[in-house]
């Protein structure tokens, strides 16, 4: 059982929290390049790990990620003018570059030290050679390093300088045409969504169709055995989760997921298709960004659709199927088409995960053998947070440890999955599926 104190440790990610401190040691998926499509375009609001930020692309194409509030009087820079190499607050005209430095304050006389009413300061200025230091040179907004890589705009919110190496998950390394990336907001704590990514028993129910004749081959194999057994192996980067189902005489069907610290999941591919994955990034403690990725190292992905990614409300990243419309549940379809009557995998997952509440009380759960991956995930995160607090090593930062893939394979029953699926699970650069 997860205690209330353990639940607090795992789910609170704001500044000053143990888990928030751990998560800030990693590069954070922040936004999609499409959100800042051109230099000097409109800035956007962005919230990550409980911090209110603003992002903009300056005249030179560089991206800035700054504290949302002007250092002068706290006005929102979302309303700012993005031009001529910086973002200018519309209240009094203070302007900031992508590093958060104040480069202009047109409403203030020059030179100004910020303490011009202090007699001591005036005397010191008189004694000092040259002019006093301009006031603007002492103004610095919180600003985070940013990098465009692998179809995502990343930021580093931790203290290390220089930051750690960029992630090297397989989908960041394939050609752009071999990768599809989307995002949506999910209205629950990141851990509820992350746990769904390692829970390989729910697919036989939540995502079940009611017409076996329409099942894909992988769905037929899953339907055949709804009681998988699990093997969970701790890896350098996270966890390997393998679900074993009976396939036919003498053979087992294995679906193998990867959890990569601190918020990535890779789900097993459809047979003979590319792979998929998610990054579950906290917006705050009650919402998260779901970055969804489909990729294939050998060719452009062929399975990209609304069922996996979900349709969005135009102009937003909120799903059209959401809690306000009961996720478009169709009770007639629930009798004849699908187990839930909710269209699309993403909406099905959202419906059950958001229905638990913003932060589920895990102390009330009743977990069974099928929940082994859930417990392993919590232990891995809890141990990493405690080690970080004690000054220990942060797991999963070495890009070489991230060269893993999910897999779906049928093996002779006597062959261990670690042996039979070894090649399928390796994503060393240059290898094919």
C-alpha atoms as one frame of an Amber mdcrd trajectory, in Angstrom:
protein
   0.000   0.000   0.000   1.121   3.542  -0.744   0.774   5.749   2.327  -0.545
   9.306   2.265   2.942  10.644   2.965   4.384   8.608   0.090   1.592   9.853
  -2.156   2.457  13.445  -1.262   6.112  12.799  -2.062   5.289  11.294  -5.452
   2.693  13.802  -6.636   3.883  17.246  -5.505   6.210  18.767  -8.093   6.331
  22.503  -7.438   9.450  24.473  -6.459  10.935  23.294  -3.176   9.320  19.840
  -3.171  11.441  16.652  -3.229   9.902  15.339  -6.454   9.961  18.797  -7.982
  13.665  19.008  -7.220  14.295  15.633  -8.848  12.272  16.407 -11.983  14.162
  19.666 -12.482  17.393  17.697 -12.944  16.107  16.503 -16.347  15.414  18.296
 -19.600  11.679  19.051 -19.678   9.500  18.759 -22.811   8.051  22.266 -22.798
   6.145  22.906 -26.012   5.921  22.141 -29.723   7.784  24.234 -32.319   4.423
  24.957 -33.963   3.453  27.042 -30.927   6.151  29.599 -31.803   6.100  29.358
 -35.592   7.969  32.540 -36.551  10.354  35.195 -35.240   8.674  38.155 -33.531
   5.401  36.230 -33.290   3.035  36.464 -30.330   4.368  35.191 -26.990   2.526
  32.336 -25.299   1.720  31.491 -21.702   3.232  28.270 -20.409   3.037  26.551
 -17.047   5.500  23.801 -16.090   6.024  22.163 -12.701   3.820  24.810 -11.112
   5.813  27.755 -12.511   4.108  30.511 -14.541   6.212  31.274 -17.622   6.062
  33.020 -20.971   7.727  31.794 -24.176   8.610  33.769 -27.299  10.754  33.501
 -30.429  12.847  36.627 -30.927  13.845  38.412 -34.129  16.766  36.005 -34.629
  14.644  32.858 -34.163  15.924  32.176 -30.643  13.403  31.019 -28.053  13.156
  32.634 -24.646  11.408  31.056 -21.662  11.014  33.601 -18.879   9.104  34.294
 -15.705   5.689  35.457 -16.885   5.757  38.631 -14.776   7.700  41.801 -15.530
  10.297  42.595 -12.886   9.035  46.179 -12.623   5.458  45.928 -11.316   4.504
  42.323 -12.052   2.438  42.819 -15.213   2.077  39.773 -17.449   4.528  39.606
 -20.328   1.982  37.556 -22.275   0.625  40.918 -23.442   4.113  42.067 -24.404
   5.375  43.288 -27.777   7.827  40.828 -29.321  10.058  42.788 -31.692  13.600
  43.985 -32.320  15.327  41.239 -30.377  13.259  41.114 -27.211   9.928  41.053
 -25.401   8.701  44.451 -24.212   6.212  44.847 -21.362   3.285  46.995 -22.510
   2.839  48.612 -19.075   5.993  50.763 -18.934   8.040  49.496 -21.869  10.688
  47.420 -20.079  12.236  44.993 -22.546  13.876  41.583 -21.988  16.055  39.386
 -24.174  15.873  35.575 -24.329  18.275  35.328 -21.378  15.908  37.390 -19.203
  18.167  40.455 -19.130  16.472  43.839 -19.099  17.889  45.592 -22.170  15.729
  48.703 -22.193  13.626  50.714 -19.737  12.467  53.760 -21.694  10.412  55.253
 -18.851  13.473  55.737 -16.614  16.076  58.516 -16.849  19.689  57.498 -17.385
  21.850  56.904 -15.459  19.839  55.448 -12.580  21.198  53.152  -9.896  17.944
  52.025  -8.307  18.801  53.669  -4.987  19.154  57.265  -6.100  17.397  58.566
  -2.963  20.057  57.086  -0.700  22.553  59.728   0.505  25.162  57.029   0.904
  24.621  55.916  -2.654  24.859  59.484  -3.915  28.103  60.002  -2.013  29.526
  56.750  -3.343  28.535  57.713  -6.870  30.280  61.031  -6.421  33.470  59.354
  -5.216  33.484  56.647  -7.856  35.151  57.255 -11.151  32.810  57.342 -14.107
  29.025  57.148 -14.255  26.944  55.017 -11.886  25.928  51.583 -13.126  22.723
  51.818 -15.176  19.674  50.548 -13.284  18.679  48.118 -16.057  21.927  46.159
 -15.743  20.826  44.862 -12.370  17.465  43.561 -13.606  17.328  39.842 -14.412
  14.171  37.800 -14.911  14.180  34.082 -14.234  15.069  32.495 -17.572  15.574
  28.850 -18.480  17.824  27.369 -21.200  15.899  26.137 -24.230  16.724  23.745
 -27.083  14.754  22.525 -30.124  15.432  18.826 -30.582  13.566  15.775 -31.827
  10.343  17.586 -32.691  10.021  19.229 -29.254  11.152  22.444 -27.574  12.910
  21.448 -24.347  13.904  23.446 -21.307  16.155  22.795 -18.345  14.767  24.136
 -15.049  17.485  22.847 -12.723  20.594  24.426 -11.217  23.333  22.546 -13.088
  25.447  24.633 -15.440  26.029  23.415 -18.006  22.817  21.351 -18.128  23.031
  17.579 -18.648  23.148  16.093 -22.126  19.941  16.242 -24.126  17.751  13.123
 -24.105  18.578  10.452 -26.673  15.343   8.476 -26.719  14.975   6.737 -30.051
  12.250   9.053 -31.300  14.559  12.066 -30.879  17.159  10.450 -33.156  15.084
   9.332 -36.147  14.633  11.578 -39.217  11.891  14.174 -38.813   9.712  12.402
 -41.381   9.860   9.200 -39.299   8.321  10.867 -36.241   4.944  12.390 -35.381
   4.541  14.453 -32.200   1.388  15.941 -30.689   0.318  17.172 -27.279  -2.798
  17.641 -25.190  -3.637  18.655 -21.659  -4.795  15.994 -19.201  -6.685  17.153
 -16.129  -5.097  15.029 -13.430  -1.778  14.630 -11.673   1.047  13.411 -13.892
   1.462  10.178 -11.893  -2.042   8.913 -12.707  -1.290   9.277 -16.403   2.211
   7.835 -16.059   0.863   4.789 -14.228  -1.547   4.186 -17.091   1.447   3.946
 -19.393   2.950   1.007 -17.493  -0.376  -0.742 -16.747  -0.480  -3.449 -19.421
  -3.516  -5.300 -18.084  -6.079  -2.552 -18.735  -5.897  -2.802 -22.523  -7.943
  -6.015 -22.532 -10.827  -4.085 -20.993 -10.646  -0.312 -21.402  -9.607  -0.490
 -25.076 -11.600  -3.595 -26.034 -13.797  -3.688 -29.120 -16.990  -5.748 -29.035
 -16.706  -7.033 -32.589 -13.908  -9.631 -32.703 -14.075  -9.582 -36.481 -12.694
  -6.026 -36.481  -9.780  -6.748 -34.148  -6.201  -6.266 -35.261  -3.909  -9.237
 -34.744  -2.508  -7.815 -31.495  -6.045  -7.263 -30.172  -6.929 -10.862 -30.944
  -3.931 -12.063 -28.957  -4.819  -9.757 -26.059  -8.474 -10.841 -26.076  -7.404
 -14.480 -25.940  -5.790 -14.042 -22.504  -6.981 -11.204 -20.247  -4.924 -12.371
 -17.239  -1.303 -11.596 -18.095   1.584 -12.357 -15.786   4.342  -9.805 -15.397
   8.079  -9.475 -15.316   9.464  -6.091 -14.260  13.186  -5.412 -14.565  14.929
  -2.305 -13.250  17.143  -0.757 -15.930  19.736   2.009 -15.870  17.158   4.419
 -17.269  13.982   3.168 -15.569  11.991  -0.057 -15.913  11.225  -2.725 -18.490
   7.686  -4.070 -18.041   6.790  -7.310 -19.822   3.260  -8.774 -19.896   3.006
 -12.442 -20.856  -0.139 -13.901 -22.415  -0.913 -17.323 -23.847  -0.700 -17.222
 -27.648  -1.183 -20.810 -28.817   0.216 -24.236 -28.108   3.715 -23.813 -26.744
   4.013 -20.066 -27.394   3.604 -16.835 -25.412   2.633 -13.359 -26.563   4.772
 -10.721 -24.855   3.929  -7.010 -24.753   6.896  -5.054 -23.421   6.778  -1.419
 -22.329   9.591   0.872 -21.258   9.542   3.461 -18.498  12.358   5.987 -18.850
  13.053   8.407 -16.023  11.378  10.563 -15.078   8.114  10.687 -17.116   8.491
   8.795 -20.390   6.601   5.665 -21.360   6.922   3.628 -24.528   4.030   1.326
 -25.320   4.282  -1.885 -27.341   3.848  -1.422 -31.081   1.228  -3.024 -33.223
   2.708  -6.085 -34.849   4.828  -4.997 -37.851   4.255  -1.313 -37.095   6.274
   1.487 -35.525   6.411   2.297 -31.836   4.629   4.861 -29.697   5.249   6.691
 -26.479   4.334   9.535 -24.181   5.913  12.135 -21.951   3.723  13.032 -18.956
   4.933  16.461 -17.845   3.373  18.213 -14.832   1.697  21.533 -15.567   0.915
  21.799 -11.877  -0.081  19.162  -9.335  -3.561  18.718 -10.846  -2.849  18.775
 -14.594  -0.190  17.475 -16.956   0.901  17.769 -20.557   0.620  14.555 -22.540
   3.187  14.623 -25.342   2.365  11.731 -27.691   4.917  10.377 -30.139   4.758
   7.786 -32.916   7.959   6.827 -34.703   9.620   4.218 -36.885  13.401   4.078
 -37.422  12.956   2.537 -40.872  10.161   4.568 -42.482   7.554   7.256 -41.806
   5.004   5.961 -39.280   1.847   4.586 -40.850  -0.364   4.539 -37.756  -1.192
   8.145 -36.901  -4.788   8.902 -36.063  -7.316  10.514 -33.800  -7.815   7.237
 -31.922  -4.324   7.485 -30.451  -3.924  11.255 -30.278  -7.465  12.542 -29.955
  -9.168  15.490 -31.612  -8.523  18.873 -29.992 -10.742  21.901 -29.521  -9.541
  24.316 -32.237  -7.032  26.851 -30.980  -6.315  24.863 -27.808  -4.603  21.694
 -26.638  -7.692  20.517 -24.768  -9.298  17.343 -26.147 -12.719  17.688 -27.732
 -13.793  14.661 -25.670 -13.399  15.882 -22.094 -15.010  15.780 -18.657 -17.457
  18.559 -19.570 -19.134  16.347 -22.184 -18.500  12.992 -20.466 -15.817  12.205
 -23.056 -18.549  11.819 -25.715 -19.608   8.487 -24.250 -22.209   6.760 -26.421
 -24.230   4.231 -24.422 -25.551   2.571 -27.565 -21.987   2.113 -28.813 -21.075
   0.714 -25.392 -23.490  -2.158 -26.048 -22.360  -2.958 -29.573 -19.063  -1.277
 -30.535 -16.637  -0.903 -27.634 -16.288  -1.749 -23.955 -16.560   1.925 -22.936
 -18.596   3.576 -25.674 -15.941   6.311 -25.659 -14.252   6.892 -29.035 -10.461
   6.683 -29.149  -7.745   5.319 -26.882  -6.676   8.758 -25.619 -10.195   9.706
 -24.525 -10.703   6.297 -22.906  -7.532   6.724 -20.855  -8.406  10.306 -19.920
 -11.906   9.354 -18.800 -10.802   6.804 -16.222  -7.659   8.599 -15.067  -9.393
  11.956 -14.614 -12.386  10.271 -12.969 -10.139   9.332 -10.016  -9.880  13.011
  -9.057  -7.051  15.464  -9.558  -4.790  13.516  -7.158  -6.057  10.060  -6.258
  -5.753   8.894  -2.639  -3.530   5.866  -3.169  -3.784   4.849   0.492  -7.295
   3.543  -0.275  -6.295   1.265  -3.160  -6.580  -2.516  -3.190  -3.811  -3.721
  -5.465  -3.328  -7.220  -6.832  -0.671  -9.175  -8.764  -1.602  -7.406 -12.009
  -0.500  -4.123 -10.397   3.137  -5.203 -10.065   4.276  -2.608 -12.660   2.451
   0.180 -10.795   4.202  -0.661  -7.538   7.575  -0.950  -9.272   7.115   2.476
 -10.862   6.312   4.103  -7.520   9.301   2.460  -5.861  11.602   3.643  -8.653
  10.404   7.242  -8.435  10.379   7.286  -4.639  13.904   5.870  -4.442  15.160
   8.403  -6.994  13.619  11.324  -5.076  15.072  10.135  -1.774  18.496   9.580
  -3.337  18.389  13.071  -4.823  17.566  14.560  -1.422  20.546  12.702   0.027
  22.877  14.061  -2.653  23.008  10.811  -4.605  23.166  10.135  -8.328  20.189
  11.064 -10.506  19.202   8.012 -12.621  18.579   8.070 -16.344  20.616  11.143
 -17.304  23.148   9.199 -19.390  21.814   9.291 -22.980  23.324   5.864 -23.667
  20.996   4.308 -21.097  17.982   5.578 -23.063  18.647   3.459 -26.160  15.704
   1.126 -25.572  12.498   0.275 -27.408   9.148  -1.265 -26.589   8.301  -4.534
 -28.295   5.539  -7.023 -29.016   6.749 -10.545 -29.777   5.524 -14.126 -29.859
   8.109 -16.530 -28.399   8.345 -20.221 -27.596   7.145 -20.590 -24.027  10.489
 -21.851 -22.753  12.439 -18.819 -24.078  12.938 -16.061 -21.468  11.703 -12.704
 -22.714  15.042 -11.030 -21.960  16.669 -13.493 -24.363  14.030 -13.810 -27.054
  13.268 -10.083 -27.278  16.803  -8.771 -26.735  17.318  -7.473 -30.277  13.794
  -6.068 -30.513  14.347  -4.039 -27.324  17.648  -2.459 -28.379  17.615   1.016
 -29.914  21.318   1.640 -30.324  21.773   4.339 -32.998  21.726   2.909 -36.483
  19.780  -0.232 -35.626  16.467  -1.164 -37.232  13.486  -2.823 -35.683
